Structures are given as structure tokens and as C-alpha cells.
Amino acid sequence: MQFSVWPSYDRTWGETLSLATWAEGAGFHSFWYADHLMPNTDDGTPDEGDALECWSVLAAIGALVPRVRLVSMVSPVTIHHPVLLAKRATTVDHVSTGRSVLGMGAGWQVNEHAAYGFDLPAPGPRVSRFAEAIEIVHRLFREDRVDFHGETYRLTGAPLSPKPVNGTLPILVGTGSPRMLRLTARWAEEWNTWGDPAEVGRRTERFLEACEAVGREPGELRRSAQAMVYYTPTPAARAAAEPHIVAGRSVVGGAQELIDQLARYAELGVHEFAIPDFTLGESESERRDTYAALHADVLSAFR
């Protein structure tokens, strides 16, 4: 199993670039970056916290840092037109000589839609819009010209030039719902989901059912997952983490406990596990030290 870093979008550019550079040298597989315009709030009100723009960051990392894959997590089609997404992902692909991964989603974060005036339909119509968008992107990567006449999008003789460096590039969808899983199985190259091993196991069963429903071999899709990681090598560290642990979305423990939990992801067929920095420390130095400790004490077991 491979591992990736995922800095929060409110980190400074300096910290973001420094982490990507360190991760490349340490052998991490990918650099993930969330596509949001502001921090989330529980009540849907706008938040004035910092949020760097995803595709600008990915392009800059692609130009400055070699080797690591560049993954948007994930770009909502309620905000981004699918043609613009295809163009952005392809541009980053050329900047990085073939390392772009287009993570796509149906959209969910209420406050950014409300504050900036983006429509956020009810779940059913929202997924219908996504179904059109992912088909358009899939076809733009592969076809010389695309005609599409749907409820939301209309393309007439639409080209995408240049094509991605390797002829196409991976589309990733992060989801666990049945209809979205079927769309993932039909149009995407990668499936991503949140959760601890038990939750990912339950979602994997639904993923396999979706593949069967659309006639896709599950082995044709790369699988990735993430959870909030709490490295607690001492009783004091465990006690400090306890109030923050979210059931079903966290992995917690000392080195061997984390090794055992990560091994379970591999057994479930997960190819890549991303480690968000959200739980790794309050300062840049704390976060880097925790990444380094995880790399030395935990991830080294999977080399």
C-alpha cells in the first residue's frame, strides 16, 4: 500500500510547498489538496478563514516538486463547469508531465455555495448533474469532439486540446452512496472513501455491488481511503486525543496499533492511504514532526 500527504487548505503556501518537497523526498506517493473556497461551518454560515485555491496550488506543486501525483479532493461540479475541470486537470497534467488526478464530486459544503451564490440542489438533482458532468469529462479526455445535450450541460462539437500527457488521466470519485458508486464504477478510474477499516469494509461491499451492477471489473479501479490519524505512542498522547476522536472516521494508536489498522485497509483492497494533517499538531513544526514520526515508526513497515 502507498501513502500520501494531505495538508489543510488553510496552511500557508510556504508550509504547503515545504511539506510537498519533504514528502517527495521521503517517498510518499501523492499530494492531495481539498477543493474548497472557505472553511466549513456546521450551521452553514460563511467563514473568513484562509483557503488557498486547489488547482492553483496543484499547478505550482507540479512545477516545483517532481514525481508525486497531484490529486484534487474533490472538485465539486456545482462550482466548476466540467469543461473547465477537464482543462484545469489537463493543464496541471502538462505542467507536471503526466501526474494529474481529477477528483470530482457532486458538491456538499453549504456555506461556500450560499455565500458565493452557487446553486446547491437537493441530493437527487445534484447527483443527476454530476452524472452529466463526469460523462462529459470522461469523453473529453478520450474523444476528438464531444456532443452532449443534457438537462444541465450542452456541448456541440467540443474539443479538448491538448489531451492529457498519457492520452487520458485518472478520474477519481470520493463517495459511499449507491447511485454515486454506480457512476464511479461506470466512468472513473479511481474510487475514494473516508472511514476506519470497519467503515471502509462496509463501503467496499457496496462498491463491489456497484461494479457488478454496471458490468465493471472491480480490479480495473484503483482504490484509496483516508481517515483522521491520531498517533498516540504514550498514554498521555492517547488521553489528549480522546475528546477529538470521531467514531468511524479515525485510526488511533501507537506504532503497532496503527500498523495493524493500516494493514486492514490493504487487506480490503485499498491501494493508497492519505494522511491528512488536520490531527497532527497545532503548529507547522508539530505537524512535520508527527509526519516524520509516522513515516519512521509506522509507514516503514509497508516498504
N, C-alpha and C positions, 0 to 999 in steps of 0.2 A: 504494500500500500504506500502511496505517495502522500506528501504533506505540503500544505500551502499556508501562507500568511494572509491575514485579513485585517488591515488597520481600519479603525473607525474613520468615517469621512470628516470628523471634526478635528483630526490631528493636523498639525502644521504641515506645510509642504516639506519643510526640512526633515521632520520626523518620518514622514511617509517615504521620501526618497531614501533616507538612511536605512529604514527597515527593508525596503526592497533590495537595496545594494547588499546588505548583510545577508538577507535570505538567499539571494542568488549565490553568494559565496559559500553559504552553508549547505547548499544542495536542495533547498526547497523547490517544489515543482512549479507552483503557480503563485501569482499575486492577484488577490481578489479585492474588488472595490465596490461598495454599495452605490447604487444609483438613486440617490435621494437629494432633494433640494433644500431640506431643513431637517433637524432632528424631529423624531416622532413625539407626540404627546398623547396621553391616554384619553383626554377629553376633546381632541380634535382642534384645539386652538393653535395658532401659529407659534413657532418657536424661533427666537432670534439667534440661536446658537449657530456656530460655524458649520458649513457643509461645502466642501470642495466638489466641483462638478466631475462626475465619474469619467466621461470619455476624454476630457482634457487631461486628467491625471493618468489614465491608461496610455494615452499617446506619449506623454512626457516620460513615463517609466519605460515604455517601449523603446524610446530613443536613447535613454541614458543607461539602462540596465539590460545586459544581454541574457538570453536563454529562458528566463521564466515566462510561462504562459500568462496572459493578461485577460482576466475574467470580470465581466460586469455582473454584479449580483443585486438584483437583476433589473434590467431596464424596462419600465412599465410602458405598455403601448397606449395607455390613457394619456401619457405625457409626450411620448415620442412617436411620430409617424413611422411606420415600418420601413419606408424608403430611406428616411434619414438614418434610422438604426442600421440598415444594411450598409449605407455609405460610411457611417462612422466606424463600424466594425471593420469594414474593408480598408479604410484609411489607416486605422491602427494596425491592421494586419500588414500593410505595406511598410509602415514606419518601423515595425518590429520584425520584418522579414518572416512573417508567417506564424505569429504567436497569439493571435487574437481569438477569443472565445466570446460569442454573443450570448449572454444570459438575458432571457426575455421573460417578462411576467405580465399578468393581466392588470396590475395596479391594485394598491390597497391602502396606502397611507393617507388618511383623511385630511390631515391638516395642510399638506402641501397642495393637494387638489383644491381645497376650499380657499386657501389664501391666494393662490395664483390663478384661479378661475378655470382649472382643468375639470372636465366632466368626469365624475366617478359613478357610472351606472350601477344598478343593482347587480348582484352576482351573476345571474343568468345572462343578461345582455353583455355584461363585461367579458365573460368567457367567450361569448359569440364574437365580440370584437377581436379578442385575442386569437380566436381560431382563424379569422381572416388574415390577421397580421402575420402570424407565424407561417402560414402558407405562402404569403407574398414574399417574405424574406427567404424562405427555403427556395422558392422558384427563382428569385432574382440572383441568388448565388450560382444557379445552375443553367439558366436559360438565357439565350441571347436577347429575347424580348418577352415581356410579360403583359398579357391582357388579363385583367381581373375586374369583375363588376359585382361587388358585394353590397351589403347594406351600409357599411361604413366607408369602405375604400373602393376607389375606382382607378385602375391603371389602364392605359392604352398604349400598346407598343413600347412599354417602358424598358429601357436598357439599364444595366449596371456595369459600368466600365470605370476602372479596370475591375476584373474579377479578383477574388482573394488570391493570395500568392500561390497556394497549393490547389487552385481550381475551385475550392469551396472552403468554408471554415465552419467549425462546430457551432451549432445552436444548442444552448443549454436552457432547460426549463426547471425552475425550482417549484415543486408542488407536491401535494399529497392527496388532492381531491380526485374523485374518479374521472370526471369529464376532462379535467386538465391532464391527468395521466394518460388518457387515450390520445389526446392531441400531442403530448410529448412522444408517446410511442410511435405515432404516425409521422411526425415531422422533424423531430430533434435528433441530435447525436449524443446528447448527454442529459441525464436526469439527476437532479439535486434535491436533497431534502434535509430538514432540520430534525434533530432529535438524539436522545441517548440510544444505545443499541436496541433496547426493547421497542422503542417507538419506531426506529428505522426498520426493525424487523417487521412490524405490523404494516408499515407503509410499503415495504418491499413486496409483501404478499399482494397488495393492491396494484403495484407496478407490474408484477408478473401477470396478473389478471388482465390489465390493460393491454399489455403486449399481445397476449393471446387473442383478445377481442379484435385487434386490428391486424393480426397476422404478422407481427414483427417478432423476430428472434430477440429475446432479452439480451443476449450476448453482443448484439450489434450496438448497444448503447453503453457508453461509459457512465459510471455511477459515482457521485460524490455526495458527501454529507458534511455537516458541521454541528457542533454543539458548543455551549459555553463551557470552557475548560477551567477547572479550579485545581491547580497543583498545590496540594496540601501535604508536604513531606513531614510536618510536625503537628502534634495535637493543637498547638496554638494557631497554626495556619488553618486547620480544619474548623476550629471554633470561630475564627474570624469570617470564614466563608459561609458558614451555615445560614445566616439570615438572608443571604443573597441567592442561594441555590434555587433554581426553577425546576421543579419536577418534570421529568420527561424531556428536558432540553439541555441537560447538563451532564458532564462527566467529571467526577470528583475523586481525588485520592492522591496518595503518594505515588512514587515511580512505578512500582509493580502493579498497583491497582489500576493506574492509567494504561499501562501496557496491556493488561488483561482486557480492559474495556475496548481499547483500540483494536485489539486482535479480533474481538467480536464483530466489529464493523467489517474487517477483512473477510471473515467467515460469511458474512451476509452478501458479499459481492461488491463492496464499496472499493473503488479504485483509488479514491483521493479523499483525504480528510483535511478540511481547512480549520485553522486555529484562529478564531477572532481574538483581537487584543482587548476586547471590552472588559474582560475579567482578570487581566494580567497585571494590573497595577494602576496607581493614580498618576504616576509621572512617566515621562519618556524613559528615564533610566530604569525605573522599576519594570516597565513593560519589556524593555530589551533584556534585562537580566532574567526575567521569567521565560521569555522565548529561548534564551540561551540555555537555561537550566532544563527546560523541556527537551530541547534538541539533544543535550548531552545525556540526560538521565532516562528519557522515555523513547524518543523517536529513534535513537541509535539502535534500539532493539529490532527495528524493522529494516535495517540495511541489508 
